[in-house]
């Protein structure tokens, strides 16, 4: 039944593309105003689908499939200059326009009037993996974000990775996780690359007290490399009751597809009581990439910890 449904959906997509190729007189801006999507939206969705199986396929190739010709040629031949009325209506309907997560391999849009990209979200980077349907039941995430960095702790530079973790969590909770996640980011702090400090925070956040409930998820960022000062994995393993090796293995497998130096990571993950602790890298870009793989798994992991 699933294969029949997929075939029917593919047929519907082909018919839509065929119709739009025939109606070259219909402008993208009018499609955006009336329906919230346009040919460029279809190109992005098609590119995202292709990216699962063949990341080498370019956005330009996806556009050519949808437009029936190179996009630059279509634009030169068929795209008319937008009127003031069209631009006004485009702005008025902007909240209804399709939004697209940014693919690592996709360049900036060639169109000057089109759908809205979602700035810096990690979602589509997960498309190396099969799309994971989120749990049917609600799951509460009470999260602590721990940044481990000598220089950030000393105030030499601002912490960029901790805010990256927060932004990714909040974006997922209002996107793919909206139907299942109840997100609360209850704690965050920065400590030096010191095992005793890291252990103390991990214990405090994962153990309930009279004044504060425990987090059920703690994400650390930084201190996972080969430097003698990188001790986050050791501190994590010192406090957890059980290791969860599959998480860092999966994050590493996907990360090296983007950045070969990710192979130098020693990140760990484990469970203390009913708290899942996961190490993330220190660089914001690497944090974003890791979270693109991790976030879809968290609801399932935390539901298991509730049982």
Secondary structure as UniProt FT lines:
FT   HELIX           2..22
FT   TURN            24..25
FT   HELIX           28..35
FT   HELIX           39..53
FT   TURN            55..56
FT   HELIX           59..67
FT   HELIX           71..78
FT   HELIX           84..92
FT   HELIX           94..96
FT   STRAND          99..101
FT   TURN            104..105
FT   STRAND          116..118
FT   TURN            119..120
FT   HELIX           123..128
FT   STRAND          139..148
FT   HELIX           150..153
FT   TURN            154..155
FT   HELIX           161..174
FT   TURN            175..180
FT   STRAND          181..191
FT   HELIX           195..206
FT   STRAND          217..221
FT   TURN            228..229
FT   HELIX           232..239
FT   STRAND          242..243
FT   HELIX           245..255
FT   TURN            256..258
FT   HELIX           260..264
FT   STRAND          269..272
FT   TURN            273..274
FT   STRAND          275..280
FT   HELIX           284..306
//
